[in-house]
């Protein structure tokens, strides 16, 4: 399989420079290429300015920005791309220009180098005919702004090899992207429904059904977005929407470009949004807008599923991550129900004389939250709901149980990797589930969920197979508890770890108080759980919470089976951590909170800071967590106090005030 270490980006414009920045940020060696030195320098200047803005906003440090820039170099000579393992084209949307470029590039790079196009409209299979090795050609459609928007569509052509697809999936993961798989079809997945959505808004305006302000207002309301279709077209450029819709016209009358969109795009002017905000629309007009806009999305998405362009899971993800919709199309269809979906789709079919798709039933809208991929002797389980940071919902835990069982009982699997897609491994449990059941006085449901979670985690913990957690981002609460079930925990440099529970009114309830103590001792476990301290990957390795920090390159090699798991050696606990460990092991919780220390392992300033931090946490949660750690009676003991902790007013206060400063009452 191709090992991607050096990435070339051709085209130093807005999209190309953003892609190059993102790849450099994730640790890849990046070569940014364009036709002239001026274009290259302009692209590099854009990247520097974006990074400087990030430093000002404290998204990353100045040292990190300098490190990212050190991974990047520019060139106006295509010959410099010969060392690349992957080259991504990001020039303007002109088929002939792209074909000419691919012909020349395929003669420069090695036969093993993957060549990708960022086209949003052209056929991958047709473009692949211009390269000497079409099996190494693929579509990688990134979304604006590519350094910030995590979505990428992976589109193989008819001749793209399985080896190339696998390499690109692994690359996308380590490049910090949330990938969706698409069949090579015009518009792929996201633009296939999004562009007609924009087009329908222009139609409604042209038909004088409603004003621009009214259409924007209703769309923002029903799709949960911060910007309506008209400001969106102004922001991305009307010619882009117009060109994309013209490409989709091959699919039938529904896709014909709205006359108003054609006129506006050819005028070179933006839509006149106006300055008057509205806060309500006539109910009859609102229903007409809602029916048409939802109907278009439902119809096109049903077509996408019928044609197997992508899966319901990836279709939903495309909208939520790529377009920032609060609810994805599948969510909206499931919420509407079969009768309403059928009504709206039938209405659209009648208006445009289109055949009704056969995939309208809810059986075609099943969302997969956990993915299992097998490449013997390895199985990889991916927590796969990045739009929700892979939060542990009832359904996700159930799917994890089934997928792990499949891998665990497969006689040809020796090693099971567990990882997460997106910027989180698992960012805790589903808070909404807890809140809903507390408010409904159904604490028993929380106990059942936790009990089931314990059974699933115990199965993972006690598996006879080698279980390896590959941590790629935020690992909080239940996510850290899941990672602690693994035999080995490896983390990428940007991973972060914490037990935030006591700060939101509860305690770790899926084995965290026990497995953490087994791994790093009771003292450090109390420190992490009582303070909610967020650890970097390096800090987690220092205290032994994880086994090793690995580079992106190592991670790609390990997960592809080309590099053995690293040898783990016992490390001496650094002095600063030893002092903290002693402080919590030699002082009781009462002594710490009362500042009547039996042992002063820390300076007064350090001890005061810890006491102050703990004082902000929920008192009952702290007391019960401390009792559980001291008791050391096994993971099941956490279930003993589940009803007590979730019945406190502090639990409801904390769980409904995430990110806010609250005053706990201890009851």
C-alpha distance (Angstrom), angle and dihedral (degrees) to the residues before:
residue distance angle dihedral
X1 . . .
X2 3.80 . .
X3 3.81 113.2 .
X4 3.79 106.9 -146.0
X5 3.78 113.0 -151.4
X6 3.81 104.1 133.5
X7 3.80 119.9 47.6
X8 3.78 126.6 -167.4
X9 3.81 121.1 -156.6
X10 3.80 117.1 -163.3
X11 3.77 112.3 -156.6
X12 3.80 121.0 44.3
X13 3.78 96.5 -153.9
X14 3.79 126.6 113.5
X15 3.80 96.2 -64.8
X16 3.80 97.7 36.5
X17 3.80 95.3 49.1
X18 3.82 90.9 48.0
X19 3.81 91.0 51.1
X20 3.81 91.5 48.2
X21 3.81 90.3 49.8
X22 3.79 92.8 51.4
X23 3.80 93.9 48.6
X24 3.81 90.8 48.7
X25 3.81 90.8 48.8
X26 3.79 89.7 55.0
X27 3.80 93.1 54.4
X28 3.81 103.3 -97.7
X29 3.79 123.1 134.4
X30 3.80 104.4 -113.7
X31 3.80 132.4 -162.3
X32 3.82 115.0 -166.2
X33 3.79 112.4 -157.8
X34 3.78 134.9 -174.4
X35 3.81 138.5 155.6
X36 3.80 97.4 -93.4
X37 3.77 137.7 26.6
X38 3.81 89.3 -119.2
X39 3.81 91.6 59.0
X40 3.80 91.3 46.8
X41 3.80 93.4 48.7
X42 3.78 90.8 47.8
X43 3.81 89.9 53.1
X44 3.81 92.7 48.1
X45 3.81 90.2 47.9
X46 3.81 89.4 53.1
X47 3.79 90.2 52.4
X48 3.81 92.4 48.3
X49 3.81 91.0 49.8
X50 3.82 91.9 49.2
X51 3.79 91.1 49.5
X52 3.80 92.0 47.9
X53 3.80 88.9 51.9
X54 3.80 88.4 51.1
X55 3.80 90.6 52.6
X56 3.82 90.9 49.8
X57 3.81 90.0 51.2
X58 3.83 89.4 46.6
X59 3.81 92.3 -121.1
X60 3.80 86.6 133.5
X61 3.79 137.3 -5.9
X62 3.78 128.9 -97.7
X63 3.80 88.7 -111.0
X64 3.80 90.6 54.6
X65 3.81 91.5 49.0
X66 3.80 90.1 52.2
X67 3.81 89.9 48.8
X68 3.80 91.0 52.2
X69 3.80 91.5 50.5
X70 3.80 90.4 49.8
X71 3.83 88.2 60.7
X72 3.80 90.4 57.1
X73 3.78 135.4 72.8
X74 3.79 133.5 168.7
X75 3.78 132.7 -138.4
X76 3.78 140.0 171.8
X77 3.81 91.3 -156.5
X78 3.83 115.5 91.4
X79 3.81 88.6 -158.4
X80 3.82 88.6 73.3
X81 3.81 88.1 67.8
X82 3.80 92.0 69.4
X83 3.82 91.0 94.0
X84 3.81 93.1 56.5
X85 3.78 124.7 113.6
X86 3.80 90.3 -162.8
X87 3.80 130.6 22.5
X88 3.81 119.6 -167.4
X89 3.80 119.7 -163.6
X90 3.82 115.9 -143.9
X91 3.80 105.0 167.0
X92 3.82 127.3 129.6
X93 3.83 120.4 -62.5
X94 3.80 101.4 -91.8
X95 3.80 116.6 128.7
X96 3.79 96.1 -153.4
X97 3.80 92.9 47.6
X98 3.79 91.1 50.8
X99 3.79 93.2 47.5
X100 3.81 91.7 50.9
X101 3.79 90.5 48.7
X102 3.80 94.2 49.9
X103 3.79 92.2 49.0
X104 3.79 91.5 55.1
X105 3.81 96.0 40.9
X106 3.81 94.4 49.6
X107 3.80 88.3 59.3
X108 3.82 92.1 52.8
X109 3.80 105.1 44.4
X110 3.79 124.9 64.9
X111 3.83 120.2 -90.6
X112 3.82 87.7 -110.2
X113 3.80 94.4 55.7
X114 3.80 113.4 107.1
X115 3.80 114.3 -131.5
X116 3.80 116.8 -155.1
X117 3.78 134.7 -176.6
X118 3.78 125.6 -147.4
X119 3.80 92.1 -154.9
X120 3.78 116.0 146.6
X121 3.78 96.2 -163.3
X122 3.80 117.5 19.7
X123 3.80 127.1 91.4
X124 3.79 112.8 -96.3
X125 3.80 90.7 -151.5
X126 3.81 92.1 53.5
X127 3.80 92.8 47.4
X128 3.82 90.3 47.8
X129 3.80 89.6 64.8
X130 3.81 88.1 73.7
X131 3.82 96.0 62.4
X132 3.78 126.4 77.5
X133 3.83 93.4 -129.4
X134 3.84 107.7 36.6
X135 3.81 90.9 177.6
X136 3.82 88.3 72.1
X137 3.83 93.9 49.8
X138 3.83 122.0 99.4
X139 3.79 143.1 158.2
X140 3.81 118.7 -109.4
X141 3.79 108.0 179.6
X142 3.81 110.6 -169.9
X143 3.79 124.0 -168.3
X144 3.79 129.0 -130.8
X145 3.04 123.8 -65.1
X146 3.79 89.9 29.1
X147 3.82 94.4 -172.4
X148 3.81 89.8 55.5
X149 3.81 107.9 23.5
X150 3.78 107.1 79.4
X151 3.80 98.8 -159.0
X152 3.80 123.9 107.7
X153 3.78 127.8 168.8
X154 3.82 114.8 -141.7
X155 3.80 110.3 -151.8
X156 3.81 120.2 179.7
X157 3.79 119.9 -160.4
X158 3.79 121.9 -133.8
X159 3.81 91.4 -91.1
X160 3.83 98.4 38.8
X161 3.80 108.2 125.4
X162 3.80 125.0 -124.4
X163 3.80 86.9 -122.7
X164 3.80 91.0 59.0
X165 3.81 92.9 47.1
X166 3.80 92.1 50.9
X167 3.80 92.5 48.0
X168 3.82 91.3 50.5
X169 3.81 93.2 48.2
X170 3.79 90.9 53.2
X171 3.81 90.9 44.1
X172 3.81 91.3 51.4
X173 3.80 90.7 51.4
X174 3.79 93.5 52.0
X175 3.81 91.4 40.8
X176 3.80 88.2 63.5
X177 3.79 95.1 -110.3
X178 3.80 130.6 138.0
X179 3.78 103.0 -136.7
X180 3.78 129.4 -157.0
X181 3.79 121.6 -166.5
X182 3.81 117.4 -127.6
X183 3.76 136.4 -177.1
X184 3.82 115.5 -124.7
X185 3.80 99.4 -93.3
X186 3.81 129.8 133.2
X187 3.78 109.9 -82.2
X188 3.81 89.9 12.1
X189 3.83 106.9 -140.4
X190 3.80 112.2 -46.8
X191 3.80 101.9 36.8
X192 3.79 89.4 43.2
X193 3.83 89.8 72.0
X194 3.81 101.8 18.5
X195 3.80 98.1 57.4
X196 3.84 93.3 49.0
X197 3.81 86.2 49.3
X198 3.82 89.1 57.1
X199 3.80 90.2 43.3
X200 3.81 92.1 51.9
X201 3.80 90.1 53.2
X202 3.82 88.9 55.2
X203 3.82 89.2 47.6
X204 3.79 92.7 52.7
X205 3.79 89.9 50.6
X206 3.80 92.1 46.5
X207 3.81 91.1 49.6
X208 3.82 88.5 51.4
X209 3.78 91.3 -123.7
X210 3.80 89.0 135.5
X211 3.78 143.5 -15.8
X212 3.79 124.5 -95.0
X213 3.82 90.0 -106.2
X214 3.81 92.1 51.4
X215 3.80 93.7 48.1
X216 3.80 91.9 47.8
X217 3.81 91.9 47.8
X218 3.82 94.4 51.6
X219 3.81 93.1 44.4
X220 3.78 92.9 50.8
X221 3.78 89.1 49.7
X222 3.81 100.3 48.2
X223 3.82 98.6 35.5
X224 3.81 96.5 40.1
X225 3.80 95.6 -125.1
X226 3.78 132.9 143.8
X227 3.80 96.0 -138.8
X228 3.79 129.5 42.3
X229 3.82 126.1 -133.1
X230 3.81 96.6 -91.9
X231 3.83 97.9 52.8
X232 3.82 86.9 43.6
X233 3.80 91.3 56.1
X234 3.80 89.9 47.1
X235 3.80 90.6 51.5
X236 3.81 97.6 47.7
X237 3.80 96.4 33.5
X238 3.80 128.5 -95.4
X239 3.83 92.8 -121.4
X240 3.82 88.3 60.9
X241 3.82 92.4 55.7
X242 3.81 91.4 42.1
X243 3.83 94.1 50.4
X244 3.82 92.0 45.3
X245 3.81 92.8 50.1
X246 3.83 91.3 49.0
X247 3.81 88.0 54.9
X248 3.81 90.7 53.4
X249 3.82 95.1 51.7
X250 3.82 88.8 95.0
X251 3.82 87.7 77.5
X252 3.80 95.5 67.3
X253 3.79 146.7 -93.3
X254 3.80 95.7 -40.0
X255 3.81 88.2 63.1
X256 3.81 96.8 51.3
X257 3.78 110.2 126.1
X258 3.79 113.5 -100.6
X259 3.79 111.8 -112.0
X260 3.79 91.0 -131.0
X261 3.83 91.4 54.0
X262 3.82 90.4 49.9
X263 3.80 92.6 49.8
X264 3.80 94.1 46.3
X265 3.82 94.5 45.8
X266 3.81 93.6 47.8
X267 3.82 90.8 48.2
X268 3.80 90.1 63.2
X269 3.80 89.5 -133.3
X270 3.78 130.9 118.4
X271 3.77 124.4 -119.3
X272 3.81 112.5 -84.2
X273 3.77 98.8 -117.3
X274 3.78 96.5 175.2
X275 3.77 126.2 -148.1
X276 3.81 100.8 -102.7
X277 3.78 113.5 103.7
X278 3.79 117.0 -154.1
X279 3.78 128.1 -152.9
X280 3.79 101.1 -168.2
X281 3.79 142.4 27.5
X282 3.79 130.5 -156.0
X283 3.84 105.1 -88.2
X284 3.81 93.2 -126.2
X285 3.81 92.4 51.4
X286 3.80 91.0 43.9
X287 3.80 90.8 54.6
X288 3.81 91.9 49.8
X289 3.81 91.4 51.1
X290 3.79 93.0 43.8
X291 3.82 93.4 48.7
X292 3.79 93.8 49.8
X293 3.81 97.8 42.9
X294 3.80 95.2 43.7
X295 3.80 90.4 40.8
X296 3.80 92.6 56.0
X297 3.81 92.1 49.2
X298 3.80 93.2 46.2
X299 3.81 93.1 46.8
X300 3.79 96.4 47.8
X301 3.80 93.7 42.4
X302 3.81 90.2 51.2
X303 3.81 87.2 52.6
X304 3.80 90.4 49.7
X305 3.80 90.1 53.4
X306 3.80 92.4 44.8
X307 3.82 90.9 52.2
X308 3.82 90.7 44.1
X309 3.80 91.4 -127.3
X310 3.80 88.9 148.9
X311 3.79 140.4 -21.1
X312 3.83 126.3 -88.1
X313 3.82 88.3 -111.4
X314 3.79 93.7 54.5
X315 3.80 93.6 40.5
X316 3.80 89.7 56.4
X317 3.80 91.9 45.0
X318 3.78 91.9 51.5
X319 3.79 91.3 60.1
X320 3.79 97.2 41.4
X321 3.79 98.0 45.4
X322 3.79 104.5 23.5
X323 3.80 97.6 39.2
X324 3.82 99.1 24.1
X325 3.80 93.1 -126.0
X326 3.78 111.8 164.9
X327 3.80 89.8 -141.2
X328 3.79 123.6 32.7
X329 3.83 123.0 -136.8
X330 3.79 92.1 -100.5
X331 3.81 90.8 50.0
X332 3.80 89.9 50.8
X333 3.81 92.7 48.1
X334 3.80 92.3 48.5
X335 3.80 91.1 48.1
X336 3.80 92.0 48.9
X337 3.80 93.2 50.2
X338 3.79 130.4 -138.2
X339 3.80 96.9 -74.1
X340 3.81 93.6 53.6
X341 3.80 93.3 42.6
X342 3.81 89.7 52.6
X343 3.80 92.0 47.7
X344 3.79 94.5 51.0
X345 3.80 95.4 42.8
X346 3.82 91.6 47.4
X347 3.80 89.6 50.7
X348 3.81 91.3 52.6
X349 3.81 91.4 46.7
X350 3.81 90.6 52.9
X351 3.80 93.9 47.6
X352 3.80 94.5 51.1
X353 3.80 101.8 27.3
X354 3.78 93.5 -117.5
X355 3.79 129.7 152.1
X356 3.82 112.3 -106.2
X357 3.85 110.3 -114.1
X358 3.79 116.0 -115.5
X359 3.81 93.5 -134.8
X360 3.80 102.6 79.2
X361 3.81 100.2 113.5
X362 3.78 122.0 99.0
X363 3.82 89.3 -114.6
X364 3.81 86.7 73.7
X365 3.81 92.3 53.7
X366 3.80 101.7 60.9
X367 3.81 111.7 143.6
X368 3.82 118.2 -145.4
X369 3.80 112.6 -148.2
X370 3.81 100.6 177.6
X371 3.79 123.2 44.1
X372 3.81 126.8 -154.7
X373 3.81 121.1 -163.0
X374 3.77 123.2 177.5
X375 3.78 127.9 -157.4
X376 3.78 105.2 162.1
X377 2.95 128.9 -84.3
X378 3.82 85.6 16.3
X379 3.79 132.5 66.0
X380 3.81 121.6 -170.9
X381 3.79 120.6 -156.5
X382 3.79 112.8 -165.3
X383 3.78 123.1 -166.0
X384 3.77 93.9 -137.3
X385 3.78 115.3 -169.2
X386 3.82 101.3 92.8
X387 3.80 92.4 160.8
X388 3.83 86.1 69.8
X389 3.81 96.0 34.4
X390 3.81 88.3 -107.3
X391 3.81 91.7 -74.7
X392 3.80 113.1 -172.5
X393 3.79 105.3 -107.2
X394 3.80 124.4 170.4
X395 3.79 90.4 -100.0
X396 3.80 93.9 47.5
X397 3.81 92.9 51.0
X398 3.81 89.8 48.8
X399 3.81 91.5 50.0
X400 3.81 90.8 46.4
X401 3.79 88.1 53.3
X402 3.81 92.7 52.3
X403 3.80 96.0 43.2
X404 3.80 93.5 46.7
X405 3.79 90.2 48.5
X406 3.82 89.7 52.6
X407 3.80 91.4 51.7
X408 3.78 94.8 40.6
X409 3.80 94.1 52.5
X410 3.80 94.8 43.9
X411 3.83 104.6 106.5
X412 3.81 91.7 -153.5
X413 3.82 94.4 57.0
X414 3.79 116.0 90.3
X415 3.81 101.8 162.9
X416 3.80 127.9 37.7
X417 3.80 118.7 -160.4
X418 3.81 117.8 -159.7
X419 3.78 117.7 -164.2
X420 3.80 141.3 145.1
X421 3.78 133.3 -119.1
X422 3.77 120.5 -127.4
X423 3.78 127.3 13.9
X424 3.79 95.1 -35.5
X425 3.78 135.5 59.5
X426 3.80 88.3 -158.1
X427 3.79 120.1 -34.7
X428 3.81 96.4 -155.3
X429 3.78 134.7 -81.3
X430 3.79 127.6 -35.9
X431 3.81 101.5 -82.4
X432 3.82 93.0 -167.5
X433 3.81 89.7 61.7
X434 3.80 91.1 55.5
X435 3.80 94.0 46.3
X436 3.81 93.8 47.1
X437 3.79 92.8 52.6
X438 3.81 95.4 43.3
X439 3.80 90.8 51.9
X440 3.81 90.4 47.2
X441 3.84 90.4 48.7
X442 3.81 88.7 -119.8
X443 3.81 100.1 133.1
X444 3.79 87.5 147.9
X445 3.80 89.2 71.6
X446 3.80 89.4 56.9
X447 3.80 90.0 49.7
X448 3.82 90.9 50.7
X449 3.80 91.6 48.5
X450 3.80 91.4 49.2
X451 3.79 92.6 46.2
X452 3.79 91.1 51.8
X453 3.80 90.1 46.7
X454 3.79 89.7 54.1
X455 3.80 91.0 53.4
X456 3.80 92.4 50.2
X457 3.81 93.5 46.3
X458 3.81 91.2 46.1
X459 3.81 89.4 54.2
X460 3.81 89.5 53.2
X461 3.80 92.9 44.5
X462 3.81 93.8 50.1
X463 3.80 98.0 41.0
X464 3.80 114.1 133.0
X465 3.79 87.9 -140.2
X466 3.78 126.4 84.0
X467 3.80 108.0 -94.5
X468 3.80 116.4 -163.9
X469 3.80 124.3 -174.8
X470 3.81 113.7 -150.5
X471 3.80 104.8 -161.5
X472 3.79 114.7 -155.1
X473 3.81 105.2 169.1
X474 3.79 143.5 -28.8
X475 3.79 111.3 17.1
X476 3.77 108.9 -179.1
X477 3.79 135.9 163.6
X478 3.79 108.6 -40.1
X479 3.79 89.3 18.7
X480 3.78 91.6 59.5
X481 3.79 89.3 44.8
X482 3.82 88.7 54.9
X483 3.81 92.0 48.2
X484 3.81 90.6 51.0
X485 3.82 89.0 61.8
X486 3.82 89.6 66.9
X487 3.80 124.6 95.6
X488 3.79 89.8 -134.5
X489 3.81 130.7 22.5
X490 3.81 117.6 -158.3
X491 3.79 121.6 179.1
X492 3.79 137.6 -166.3
X493 3.82 114.8 -125.6
X494 3.81 94.1 -101.6
X495 3.81 96.0 53.9
X496 3.82 119.4 120.7
X497 3.78 130.8 -162.1
X498 3.80 134.7 -161.3
X499 3.78 146.7 145.5
X500 3.84 100.5 -138.5
X501 3.82 95.9 167.7
X502 3.81 101.0 105.9
X503 3.79 88.0 54.1
X504 3.81 90.4 59.6
X505 3.79 97.7 44.9
X506 3.83 102.9 -93.0
X507 3.82 140.0 75.6
X508 3.84 131.7 -119.9
X509 3.79 102.8 -77.8
X510 3.80 106.2 177.9
X511 3.77 99.1 70.2
X512 3.79 99.2 -66.6
X513 3.78 97.2 125.8
X514 3.81 90.8 52.6
X515 3.81 108.6 33.7
X516 3.78 91.8 44.1
X517 3.81 90.8 53.0
X518 3.79 90.3 47.5
X519 3.79 90.1 54.3
X520 3.81 104.4 40.0
X521 3.81 105.3 9.8
X522 3.79 133.3 -101.5
X523 3.81 96.3 -80.3
X524 3.78 97.5 57.9
X525 3.81 90.9 38.6
X526 3.79 89.9 57.3
X527 3.78 90.1 48.2
X528 3.81 92.5 53.3
X529 3.80 96.3 41.8
X530 3.80 98.6 39.8
X531 3.81 95.7 45.7
X532 3.82 100.7 31.1
X533 3.81 87.6 -135.8
X534 3.82 113.5 -174.6
X535 3.79 110.9 -134.4
X536 3.78 126.8 -157.2
X537 3.80 118.0 -135.0
X538 3.79 89.6 -101.4
X539 3.80 93.2 51.6
X540 3.80 91.2 46.9
X541 3.79 89.2 54.4
X542 3.81 92.0 47.6
X543 3.80 92.7 58.7
X544 3.80 94.5 39.3
X545 3.80 96.0 -112.0
X546 3.80 86.9 127.9
X547 3.77 127.8 24.5
X548 3.78 102.1 -131.8
X549 3.80 145.5 -10.0
X550 3.79 109.0 -128.1
X551 3.78 131.1 -165.9
X552 3.80 123.7 -115.9
X553 3.79 88.6 -107.0
X554 3.82 92.2 52.4
X555 3.78 90.9 47.3
X556 3.80 92.5 52.8
X557 3.79 91.4 48.4
X558 3.81 94.4 46.8
X559 3.80 95.8 47.3
X560 3.80 92.0 46.5
X561 3.82 90.0 52.3
X562 3.80 94.3 -117.3
X563 3.80 96.1 113.7
X564 3.81 128.6 44.1
X565 3.77 121.3 -120.1
X566 3.80 111.2 -84.9
X567 3.80 120.6 -99.5
X568 3.79 110.6 -107.8
X569 3.78 118.3 -143.0
X570 3.78 127.9 -169.2
X571 3.80 111.7 -100.5
X572 3.78 128.1 -152.8
X573 3.79 110.9 -118.1
X574 3.84 109.3 -111.7
X575 3.78 114.8 -113.1
X576 3.82 95.9 -111.1
X577 3.80 90.7 56.5
X578 3.80 92.6 43.9
X579 3.80 89.1 57.9
X580 3.81 91.3 52.2
X581 3.80 91.3 46.0
X582 3.82 91.2 51.6
X583 3.80 92.1 46.1
X584 3.81 92.8 57.7
X585 3.79 95.9 38.2
X586 3.82 96.1 48.9
X587 3.81 98.2 40.1
X588 3.79 125.3 60.8
X589 3.80 120.8 -133.3
X590 3.81 89.5 -107.4
X591 3.82 90.8 52.9
X592 3.81 92.3 47.1
X593 3.81 95.4 49.6
X594 3.81 91.3 41.8
X595 3.82 91.9 46.0
X596 3.80 90.1 -128.8
X597 3.77 93.6 130.6
X598 3.80 118.0 -169.2
X599 3.81 87.0 -165.3
X600 3.80 126.1 28.0
X601 3.81 102.1 -157.5
X602 3.80 91.5 151.7
X603 3.78 133.2 54.4
X604 3.80 116.5 -97.1
X605 3.79 89.9 -106.6
X606 3.81 93.1 51.3
X607 3.79 92.9 46.0
X608 3.81 92.8 47.4
X609 3.80 90.8 51.0
X610 3.81 91.8 53.3
X611 3.81 93.0 46.2
X612 3.80 90.8 49.9
X613 3.80 91.5 50.2
X614 3.80 92.8 50.3
X615 3.81 91.1 47.3
X616 3.81 89.3 65.4
X617 3.81 92.3 56.9
X618 3.80 127.0 89.7
X619 3.85 106.7 -82.2
X620 3.82 96.9 -145.3
X621 3.80 91.3 48.2
X622 3.81 91.4 50.0
X623 3.81 92.5 47.7
X624 3.80 94.2 49.0
X625 3.81 94.0 44.1
X626 3.80 90.0 50.6
X627 3.80 90.7 49.0
X628 3.80 92.2 49.8
X629 3.80 93.3 49.5
X630 3.80 92.8 47.6
X631 3.79 91.7 45.5
X632 3.80 94.2 53.3
X633 3.80 90.7 -169.3
X634 3.79 95.8 146.9
X635 3.77 136.2 -90.7
X636 3.80 94.2 -66.3
X637 3.79 90.5 64.8
X638 3.80 89.2 73.5
X639 3.82 88.3 70.2
X640 3.81 90.7 61.5
X641 3.81 93.6 75.2
X642 3.81 99.6 33.0
X643 3.79 94.9 105.4
X644 3.80 91.5 45.4
X645 3.80 96.1 51.5
X646 3.81 97.2 43.1
X647 3.81 91.0 47.6
X648 3.82 92.2 61.4
X649 3.79 120.0 102.4
X650 3.81 86.4 -133.1
X651 3.81 90.7 64.2
X652 3.79 93.0 54.9
X653 3.80 91.2 43.5
X654 3.79 93.2 50.2
X655 3.80 96.6 43.3
X656 3.81 92.0 50.2
X657 3.81 94.0 45.0
X658 3.81 103.1 54.9
X659 3.79 109.2 164.7
X660 3.80 93.5 12.7
X661 3.78 129.2 105.7
X662 3.81 110.7 -114.1
X663 3.79 137.4 178.4
X664 3.80 111.3 -128.3
X665 3.80 119.5 -148.0
X666 3.79 99.1 -159.2
X667 3.78 94.2 -119.0
